[in-house]
Amino acid sequence: MELTDWLLTSGECGNSATRLDSRRSDGAAWSHGNLVRPLIHGARYFPALLRAIRAQRAGDLLLFTDWRGDPDERLDGPGSEIGTVLAEAAKRGVIVKGLLWRSHLDRFQFSEAENRHLGEEVEAAGGECLLDMRVRPGGSHHQKLVVLRHADRPELDIAFVGGIDLCHNRHDDATHQGDVQSLPIAAAYGPHPPWHDIQLAIRGPAVGDIEAGFRERWDDPAPLTRSPLVRLRELVHGEDVRADPLPPQAPDPAPCGIHTLQILRTYPNRLLHGYDFAPDGERSIARGYRKALRRARALIYLEDQYLWSPHVVECFAEALTANPGLRLTAVIPSVPEQDGRLTLPMNLIGRITALDRLRRAGGGRVAVYGLENHAGTPVYVHAKVCVIDDVWASVGSDNINLRSWTHDSELTCAVLDETRDPREPRDPGGLGDGARSFARDLRLELSREHLDLEAPGTPHAPDRLCHPLNAFDAFAASAAALDAWHDNGRRGPRPPGRLRTYRPLSLSGTAKTLCTPLHRLLVDPDGRPFRLRRRNEY
């Protein structure tokens, strides 16, 4: 297997202005020798982040970006509120720099107030946090990363990248009882919405790539916002809207593992004040998916918050059509996050049209599931994971929808293990390039949680779920048993597992009449006008 079979070359990334592809003397668009560990759920990520931050000393560097930040969200019990932890680091002399999305007005239930509050707490302690609205109209900064560098202890350098924001609802674990610090979403999820999510902990040279990507955004010379009203308010209140210079970037951490990692991103093509590091935007996430999907032969495993838009799923449909042995398993929210009278029908129509396209391509080879906890409450799937043939694995902030592939800022990590999985036979039997340990272990860990299965007692022990057909069938059997138990009035013992066959809520005739033409003619499934995107953007 050649890395160029799966990963994008610098030219294929389609953005010659970025620093990322010119950082290495060999011109490679990826880094070798990394150690990547998946942290499934906020209950694993938040304590790991807390330990890493508290280990930093004066002169160390802490960089973070976020879509939403709630300063009172606890990382690991009382006294570990993220605002407090970041402020304490700044007071110790850690150089703390943050980029938070300056969102739409909070009356639309977005996050401007929370982000402003977190930024003020960090800045009061000596850090610097910019509220960044350098996006295309209707877009957002959606990246979720933290980079921790250590001036005289580079062996401690680490980066966290994935889908977990530093905010309410995210601190859940595998039991899915929800975060005690909760915000309401759709009523079906209850007062403490169960939350399924994932972040990566990354050590090695890729930490330097992730830091370089942060620096590109930090050094962007464009104004933080185009809004004249916001800029007037900043002027009246004497707010500092210019980023202070960052210290020079330290050399990349030394190799420490066996994982090759490629940073993939989305940036929009901004019409005014475009990004100097991506003047025509960047679509390497979409391009990375399309390249990897062309090699898919056995199993595509997805966990995604949306899985919307027939335009985006077309590349998945093409893979299913081209390879009659290929299967697709997707785990998505059973109910959209928003259940408003207009947003719910729009969301459902967007998803239904996407799933219809996939099923027309793959028929019974496409299986879509929701999750529930053992109390029967739906679990909100916020994870953004794709594993193809247990070789290529992607974890990041991007969803399978047009926003993530064309319009918002996103960051994901494509990971390839440099060694073949020891459970893989020498001849993979027509299943592609042979499984790699990282991608396979990630899929198995997620699958075991959903199936209520214990992990084998020893690493790399034989597991029937390794075979893609067995895994596909195991999901189907588990969901069928749980569906039948519910359909029969929950009589008798509850079957093991958390998987439910995805059954979209039915729409009233009025909702279909109103929303279907609106969806088809005016907006895409993400609620964004068609005129704000171009079909060739991905």
C-alpha positions as CSV (number, residue, x, y, z in Angstrom):
1,M,0.0,0.0,0.0
2,E,1.3,3.4,-0.9
3,L,0.3,6.4,1.2
4,T,-0.6,8.3,-1.9
5,D,-3.3,5.7,-2.6
6,W,-5.2,7.0,0.4
7,L,-3.9,10.5,1.3
8,L,-3.9,13.7,-0.7
9,T,-0.7,15.0,-2.2
10,S,0.1,18.7,-1.7
11,G,-1.3,19.4,-5.2
12,E,-4.4,17.4,-4.6
13,C,-5.3,19.5,-1.5
14,G,-6.0,22.4,-3.8
15,N,-4.6,25.2,-1.7
16,S,-1.1,26.3,-2.7
17,A,-1.2,29.3,-0.3
18,T,-1.2,27.3,3.0
19,R,1.9,26.9,5.1
20,L,1.0,23.3,5.9
21,D,2.2,21.8,2.7
22,S,5.6,23.6,2.7
23,R,6.7,22.8,6.3
24,R,8.7,19.7,5.5
25,S,11.7,19.4,3.4
26,D,10.3,16.4,1.5
27,G,7.1,18.3,0.6
28,A,4.9,15.6,2.1
29,A,1.4,16.7,2.9
30,W,1.3,14.5,6.0
31,S,3.6,13.6,9.0
32,H,5.0,10.3,10.1
33,G,5.7,8.9,13.6
34,N,2.7,10.2,15.5
35,L,0.9,8.6,18.4
36,V,-2.8,9.0,18.1
37,R,-5.3,7.9,20.8
38,P,-9.1,8.2,20.5
39,L,-10.9,9.7,23.5
40,I,-14.5,8.5,23.1
41,H,-16.8,10.8,25.1
42,G,-16.2,14.0,27.0
43,A,-15.8,12.0,30.2
44,R,-12.5,10.8,28.8
45,Y,-11.4,13.9,26.9
46,F,-12.1,16.5,29.6
47,P,-10.0,15.0,32.4
48,A,-7.1,14.3,30.0
49,L,-7.3,18.0,28.9
50,L,-7.4,19.1,32.5
51,R,-4.3,17.1,33.4
52,A,-2.4,18.5,30.4
53,I,-3.3,22.1,31.1
54,R,-2.4,21.9,34.8
55,A,1.0,20.4,33.9
56,Q,1.9,23.5,31.9
57,R,4.3,26.1,33.4
58,A,5.3,29.7,32.7
59,G,6.5,30.2,29.1
60,D,4.5,27.2,27.8
61,L,2.0,27.8,25.0
62,L,-1.8,27.0,25.0
63,L,-3.8,27.5,21.8
64,F,-7.4,26.7,21.3
65,T,-10.3,27.2,18.9
66,D,-14.0,26.5,19.5
67,W,-17.4,26.9,18.1
68,R,-19.0,27.4,21.6
69,G,-17.4,27.8,25.0
70,D,-19.2,27.8,28.3
71,P,-16.8,29.0,31.0
72,D,-18.6,27.1,33.8
73,E,-18.4,23.7,32.1
74,R,-16.5,21.4,34.4
75,L,-13.7,19.3,33.1
76,D,-13.5,17.0,36.1
77,G,-15.6,18.1,39.1
78,P,-15.9,21.4,41.1
79,G,-13.0,23.8,40.6
80,S,-12.3,22.5,37.1
81,E,-14.5,24.9,35.2
82,I,-12.9,25.5,31.8
83,G,-12.8,29.3,32.2
84,T,-11.2,28.9,35.6
85,V,-8.6,26.4,34.3
86,L,-7.6,28.6,31.4
87,A,-7.4,31.7,33.6
88,E,-5.2,29.8,36.2
89,A,-2.9,28.8,33.3
90,A,-2.6,32.4,32.2
91,K,-1.9,33.5,35.7
92,R,1.0,30.9,35.9
93,G,2.6,32.6,32.9
94,V,1.3,30.2,30.3
95,I,0.8,32.0,27.0
96,V,-3.0,31.4,26.4
97,K,-4.5,32.3,23.0
98,G,-8.0,31.4,21.8
99,L,-10.2,31.9,18.8
100,L,-13.9,31.6,19.4
101,W,-16.6,32.0,16.9
102,R,-18.4,35.3,17.3
103,S,-21.8,33.8,16.5
104,H,-25.2,35.1,15.6
105,L,-27.3,36.9,18.2
106,D,-28.0,34.8,21.3
107,R,-31.8,35.3,20.8
108,F,-31.4,32.8,18.0
109,Q,-30.0,30.4,20.6
110,F,-26.4,30.5,19.3
111,S,-23.4,31.3,21.4
112,E,-22.2,34.9,21.3
113,A,-22.9,35.6,25.0
114,E,-21.2,32.4,26.2
115,N,-18.2,32.9,24.0
116,R,-17.8,36.5,25.0
117,H,-18.0,35.6,28.6
118,L,-15.3,32.9,28.3
119,G,-13.1,35.3,26.4
120,E,-13.4,38.0,29.0
121,E,-12.5,35.5,31.8
122,V,-9.3,34.4,29.9
123,E,-8.3,38.0,29.1
124,A,-8.8,39.2,32.6
125,A,-6.2,36.6,33.7
126,G,-3.6,37.8,31.1
127,G,-4.5,35.6,28.1
128,E,-5.9,36.6,24.8
129,C,-9.2,35.4,23.2
130,L,-10.5,36.7,19.9
131,L,-14.1,36.5,18.9
132,D,-13.7,35.6,15.3
133,M,-16.4,36.3,12.7
134,R,-14.1,36.0,9.6
135,V,-16.5,33.6,7.9
136,R,-18.7,33.7,4.8
137,P,-22.3,35.0,5.4
138,G,-24.3,32.4,7.1
139,G,-21.2,30.4,8.1
140,S,-19.4,29.6,11.3
141,H,-16.0,28.7,12.7
142,H,-16.6,25.1,13.7
143,Q,-13.0,23.8,14.4
144,K,-12.4,22.3,17.9
145,L,-8.8,22.0,18.8
146,V,-6.4,22.6,21.7
147,V,-2.6,22.6,21.3
148,L,-0.3,22.5,24.3
149,R,3.4,23.2,23.7
150,H,6.1,23.1,26.4
151,A,9.1,25.4,26.2
152,D,11.7,23.0,27.7
153,R,9.7,19.7,27.7
154,P,8.8,18.9,24.1
155,E,8.1,15.3,25.0
156,L,4.9,16.6,26.7
157,D,3.6,18.4,23.6
158,I,0.1,17.3,22.7
159,A,-2.9,18.4,20.6
160,F,-6.5,17.5,20.9
161,V,-8.7,17.5,17.7
162,G,-12.2,16.3,17.2
163,G,-15.9,17.1,17.6
164,I,-16.1,18.0,21.3
165,D,-16.7,21.7,22.2
166,L,-15.7,23.1,25.6
167,C,-19.3,23.6,26.6
168,H,-22.4,22.2,28.2
169,N,-23.9,18.8,27.2
170,R,-20.5,17.3,26.2
171,H,-19.5,15.7,29.5
172,D,-21.1,12.3,29.0
173,D,-19.7,8.7,29.1
174,A,-20.5,5.3,27.7
175,T,-23.5,4.9,29.9
176,H,-25.0,8.0,28.2
177,Q,-26.8,9.5,31.2
178,G,-26.0,13.0,29.9
179,D,-24.1,16.0,31.2
180,V,-25.3,17.4,34.5
181,Q,-24.5,20.8,33.0
182,S,-27.0,20.6,30.2
183,L,-28.7,22.8,27.7
184,P,-32.1,21.7,26.1
185,I,-32.2,20.4,22.6
186,A,-35.1,18.5,21.0
187,A,-37.6,17.3,23.7
188,A,-37.1,13.6,22.9
189,Y,-33.6,13.8,24.5
190,G,-34.9,14.9,27.9
191,P,-33.5,17.4,30.4
192,H,-30.0,15.9,30.2
193,P,-29.4,14.9,26.6
194,P,-27.3,11.8,26.3
195,W,-24.3,12.7,24.1
196,H,-22.0,10.6,21.9
197,D,-18.8,12.2,20.8
198,I,-15.1,11.7,20.2
199,Q,-11.8,13.7,20.3
200,L,-8.3,12.6,19.3
201,A,-5.2,13.0,21.5
202,I,-2.2,13.5,19.3
203,R,1.5,13.4,20.0
204,G,4.4,13.7,17.6
205,P,5.2,15.9,14.5
206,A,1.5,16.4,13.7
207,V,1.2,18.7,16.7
208,G,3.3,21.2,14.7
209,D,0.9,20.9,11.7
210,I,-2.1,21.6,13.9
211,E,-0.3,24.6,15.6
212,A,0.6,25.9,12.1
213,G,-3.0,25.8,11.1
214,F,-4.0,27.8,14.2
215,R,-1.4,30.4,13.5
216,E,-2.7,30.9,9.9
217,R,-6.1,31.8,11.4
218,W,-4.5,33.9,14.2
219,D,-2.4,35.9,11.8
220,D,-5.2,36.5,9.3
221,P,-5.0,40.3,8.6
222,A,-8.7,40.6,7.8
223,P,-11.0,42.4,10.3
224,L,-12.5,40.1,12.9
225,T,-15.9,41.1,11.7
226,R,-17.5,43.0,8.8
227,S,-20.5,44.2,10.8
228,P,-20.3,48.0,11.2
229,L,-22.5,47.9,14.3
230,V,-20.2,45.4,16.0
231,R,-17.1,47.4,15.0
232,L,-18.7,50.6,16.3
233,R,-19.5,48.8,19.6
234,E,-15.9,47.7,19.8
235,L,-14.7,51.2,19.2
236,V,-17.0,52.7,21.8
237,H,-16.0,50.2,24.5
238,G,-12.3,50.3,23.6
239,E,-12.1,46.6,22.9
240,D,-8.9,45.3,21.5
241,V,-9.7,43.6,18.2
242,R,-6.1,43.1,16.9
243,A,-4.3,39.9,17.6
244,D,-1.0,40.2,19.5
245,P,1.9,38.5,17.8
246,L,2.5,34.8,18.8
247,P,6.0,33.7,19.8
248,P,8.0,31.9,17.1
249,Q,6.8,28.4,16.5
250,A,9.1,25.8,18.1
251,P,10.4,22.8,16.2
252,D,7.9,20.0,15.7
253,P,7.9,17.3,18.5
254,A,10.0,14.3,17.8
255,P,8.4,11.1,16.3
256,C,6.9,8.9,19.0
257,G,4.5,6.5,17.3
258,I,3.5,4.6,14.2
259,H,0.7,6.7,12.9
260,T,0.7,8.8,9.7
261,L,-1.6,11.8,10.1
262,Q,-2.9,14.3,7.5
263,I,-4.6,17.5,8.4
264,L,-7.7,18.1,6.2
265,R,-9.6,21.4,6.3
266,T,-12.6,23.3,4.9
267,Y,-12.4,27.1,4.4
268,P,-15.0,29.0,2.3
269,N,-14.2,31.1,-0.7
270,R,-14.8,34.5,1.0
271,L,-15.9,37.1,-1.5
272,L,-14.4,40.0,0.4
273,H,-11.3,40.0,2.7
274,G,-10.5,36.4,1.7
275,Y,-8.2,34.3,3.7
276,D,-4.6,35.0,2.8
277,F,-3.8,31.3,3.6
278,A,-6.7,30.1,1.5
279,P,-7.6,32.8,-1.0
280,D,-9.9,30.5,-3.0
281,G,-11.0,28.6,0.1
282,E,-9.9,25.0,0.8
283,R,-11.8,21.8,0.3
284,S,-9.3,19.2,1.4
285,I,-11.8,17.5,3.6
286,A,-14.2,16.9,0.7
287,R,-11.3,15.9,-1.5
288,G,-9.8,13.6,1.1
289,Y,-13.2,11.8,1.4
290,R,-13.6,11.4,-2.3
291,K,-10.1,10.0,-2.8
292,A,-10.5,7.5,0.1
293,L,-14.0,6.4,-1.0
294,R,-12.7,5.5,-4.4
295,R,-10.7,2.7,-2.7
296,A,-13.5,1.4,-0.5
297,R,-14.2,-2.2,-1.2
298,A,-15.7,-3.8,2.0
299,L,-17.1,-1.5,4.7
300,I,-17.7,2.2,5.2
301,Y,-18.4,2.9,8.9
302,L,-19.9,6.4,9.7
303,E,-20.9,8.2,12.8
304,D,-22.2,11.6,12.0
305,Q,-24.4,14.3,13.4
306,Y,-26.2,15.0,10.1
307,L,-25.6,12.8,7.0
308,W,-27.5,15.4,5.0
309,S,-27.6,16.6,1.4
310,P,-27.8,14.4,-1.6
311,H,-25.0,16.5,-3.2
312,V,-22.5,15.4,-0.5
313,V,-23.5,11.8,-0.2
314,E,-23.2,11.4,-4.0
315,C,-19.5,10.2,-3.6
316,F,-20.7,7.6,-1.1
317,A,-23.4,6.5,-3.6
318,E,-20.8,6.3,-6.4
319,A,-18.6,4.0,-4.3
320,L,-21.6,1.7,-3.5
321,T,-22.5,1.6,-7.2
322,A,-19.0,0.8,-8.3
323,N,-18.4,-2.0,-5.8
324,P,-21.2,-4.5,-5.3
325,G,-19.5,-6.0,-2.2
326,L,-19.3,-2.7,-0.4
327,R,-21.5,-2.0,2.6
328,L,-22.2,1.2,4.5
329,T,-23.1,1.3,8.2
330,A,-24.1,4.7,9.6
331,V,-24.9,5.8,13.2
332,I,-26.8,9.1,13.4
333,P,-29.2,10.9,15.7
334,S,-32.6,9.3,15.9
335,V,-34.2,12.8,16.1
336,P,-32.7,16.1,14.8
337,E,-31.4,18.5,17.5
338,Q,-34.0,21.1,16.6
339,D,-37.7,20.2,16.8
340,G,-39.2,23.6,15.7
341,R,-42.2,23.7,13.5
342,L,-40.1,24.8,10.5
343,T,-36.6,23.4,11.4
344,L,-37.7,19.8,12.1
345,P,-39.4,19.3,8.7
346,M,-36.5,20.9,6.9
347,N,-34.0,18.7,8.7
348,L,-36.0,15.6,8.0
349,I,-36.4,16.3,4.3
350,G,-32.6,17.0,4.0
351,R,-31.8,13.7,5.6
352,I,-34.5,11.7,3.9
353,T,-33.3,12.8,0.4
354,A,-29.7,11.9,1.3
355,L,-30.6,8.4,2.6
356,D,-32.8,7.8,-0.4
357,R,-29.9,8.5,-2.7
358,L,-27.7,6.0,-0.7
359,R,-30.3,3.3,-0.7
360,R,-30.9,3.7,-4.4
361,A,-27.2,3.0,-4.9
362,G,-26.7,0.3,-2.3
363,G,-30.1,-1.2,-1.4
364,G,-29.8,-3.6,1.5
365,R,-26.1,-2.9,1.7
366,V,-26.9,0.4,3.4
367,A,-27.9,0.3,7.1
368,V,-28.6,3.4,9.2
369,Y,-29.1,3.3,13.0
370,G,-29.9,5.6,15.9
371,L,-28.7,5.1,19.5
372,E,-30.5,4.9,22.8
373,N,-29.3,4.4,26.4
374,H,-30.5,1.6,28.6
375,A,-33.4,3.7,29.8
376,G,-34.7,4.0,26.3
377,T,-33.8,7.7,25.8
378,P,-32.3,8.6,22.4
379,V,-28.6,9.4,22.4
380,Y,-27.6,12.5,20.4
381,V,-24.8,11.5,18.0
382,H,-22.4,14.4,17.7
383,A,-19.4,12.3,16.6
384,K,-17.8,12.9,13.2
385,V,-16.1,9.6,12.4
386,C,-15.5,7.7,9.1
387,V,-13.6,4.4,8.9
388,I,-13.1,2.9,5.4
389,D,-12.0,-0.7,5.1
390,D,-10.3,-0.5,8.5
391,V,-7.5,1.4,6.7
392,W,-8.4,5.1,6.5
393,A,-9.9,6.8,9.6
394,S,-11.1,10.3,9.9
395,V,-12.0,12.1,13.1
396,G,-12.7,15.8,13.3
397,S,-15.2,18.7,13.5
398,D,-16.7,18.1,10.0
399,N,-20.1,16.5,9.4
400,I,-21.3,14.8,6.2
401,N,-23.2,17.9,5.0
402,L,-22.7,20.9,2.7
403,R,-21.8,23.3,5.5
404,S,-18.8,21.2,6.6
405,W,-17.6,20.5,3.0
406,T,-18.0,24.0,1.6
407,H,-19.0,26.8,3.9
408,D,-17.8,26.6,7.5
409,S,-14.2,26.3,8.8
410,E,-13.5,22.7,9.7
411,L,-10.5,20.6,10.8
412,T,-10.2,16.8,10.6
413,C,-7.4,14.3,11.0
414,A,-7.0,11.4,8.5
415,V,-5.0,8.7,10.2
416,L,-3.2,5.7,8.6
417,D,-1.4,3.1,10.8
418,E,2.0,2.4,9.3
419,T,1.7,-1.4,10.2
420,R,-0.8,-4.0,9.1
421,D,-3.2,-5.2,11.8
422,P,-1.8,-8.5,13.2
423,R,-5.3,-10.0,13.1
424,E,-5.4,-9.4,9.3
425,P,-4.6,-12.5,7.2
426,R,-1.7,-12.1,4.7
427,D,-4.2,-12.3,1.9
428,P,-7.1,-10.0,2.7
429,G,-9.3,-11.9,0.3
430,G,-10.2,-9.1,-2.0
431,L,-11.0,-6.7,0.9
432,G,-8.7,-4.0,-0.3
433,D,-5.2,-3.1,1.1
434,G,-5.5,-5.0,4.4
435,A,-6.7,-3.6,7.7
436,R,-4.5,-1.3,9.9
437,S,-4.7,-1.4,13.7
438,F,-5.7,2.2,14.4
439,A,-8.7,2.3,12.1
440,R,-9.8,-1.2,13.0
441,D,-9.5,-0.7,16.8
442,L,-11.4,2.6,16.5
443,R,-14.3,0.9,14.7
444,L,-14.3,-2.1,17.1
445,E,-14.3,0.1,20.2
446,L,-17.3,2.1,18.9
447,S,-19.1,-1.0,17.8
448,R,-18.6,-2.8,21.1
449,E,-20.2,0.1,22.9
450,H,-23.2,0.1,20.7
451,L,-23.6,-3.7,20.9
452,D,-22.9,-3.9,24.6
453,L,-19.9,-6.2,24.1
454,E,-16.9,-6.5,26.3
455,A,-13.4,-6.1,24.7
456,P,-11.3,-9.2,24.4
457,G,-8.9,-9.8,27.4
458,T,-5.8,-9.3,25.3
459,P,-4.9,-6.7,22.7
460,H,-5.4,-7.8,19.1
461,A,-7.2,-11.0,20.2
462,P,-9.4,-12.6,17.4
463,D,-12.7,-10.9,17.1
464,R,-15.5,-11.9,14.7
465,L,-16.4,-8.2,14.3
466,C,-13.1,-7.7,12.4
467,H,-14.7,-9.1,9.3
468,P,-16.9,-6.4,7.7
469,L,-19.8,-8.8,6.8
470,N,-19.9,-10.1,10.4
471,A,-19.9,-6.5,11.7
472,F,-22.6,-5.4,9.3
473,D,-24.8,-8.4,10.3
474,A,-24.2,-8.0,14.0
475,F,-25.5,-4.4,13.9
476,A,-28.6,-5.5,12.0
477,A,-29.3,-8.4,14.4
478,S,-28.9,-6.2,17.5
479,A,-31.1,-3.4,16.2
480,A,-33.8,-5.9,15.1
481,A,-33.9,-7.5,18.5
482,L,-34.2,-4.1,20.3
483,D,-36.8,-2.9,17.8
484,A,-38.9,-6.0,18.3
485,W,-38.7,-5.6,22.1
486,H,-40.0,-2.0,21.8
487,D,-42.7,-3.0,19.3
488,N,-43.9,-5.7,21.7
489,G,-44.4,-3.2,24.6
490,R,-41.0,-3.8,26.2
491,R,-42.1,-7.1,27.7
492,G,-39.5,-9.4,29.1
493,P,-35.8,-8.7,29.5
494,R,-34.3,-5.9,27.5
495,P,-32.0,-7.2,24.7
496,P,-28.4,-6.1,24.9
497,G,-27.3,-3.3,22.7
498,R,-28.2,0.4,22.1
499,L,-28.8,0.3,18.3
500,R,-32.3,1.2,16.8
501,T,-33.1,1.0,13.1
502,Y,-33.4,4.5,11.9
503,R,-37.0,5.4,11.3
504,P,-37.4,9.1,10.4
505,L,-40.3,10.9,12.0
506,S,-43.3,11.2,9.7
507,L,-44.1,14.6,8.3
508,S,-47.6,15.9,8.1
509,G,-49.0,16.6,4.6
510,T,-48.8,20.3,5.3
511,A,-45.1,20.2,6.3
512,K,-44.3,18.2,3.1
513,T,-46.2,20.6,0.9
514,L,-44.5,23.6,2.4
515,C,-41.0,22.3,2.9
516,T,-40.3,20.1,-0.1
517,P,-40.4,22.9,-2.7
518,L,-38.6,25.3,-0.3
519,H,-35.9,22.7,0.2
520,R,-35.5,21.9,-3.5
521,L,-35.7,25.5,-4.9
522,L,-34.3,27.8,-2.2
523,V,-32.1,26.1,0.4
524,D,-30.0,23.1,0.9
525,P,-30.6,20.7,3.8
526,D,-28.4,22.8,6.1
527,G,-30.8,25.7,5.8
528,R,-28.4,27.8,3.7
529,P,-29.5,29.6,0.5
530,F,-28.2,27.9,-2.6
531,R,-26.9,31.2,-3.9
532,L,-24.2,31.2,-1.2
533,R,-22.6,28.1,-2.6
534,R,-21.3,26.8,-5.9
535,R,-21.8,23.3,-7.1
536,N,-18.1,22.8,-7.9
537,E,-17.0,23.8,-4.4
538,Y,-16.5,20.3,-3.3
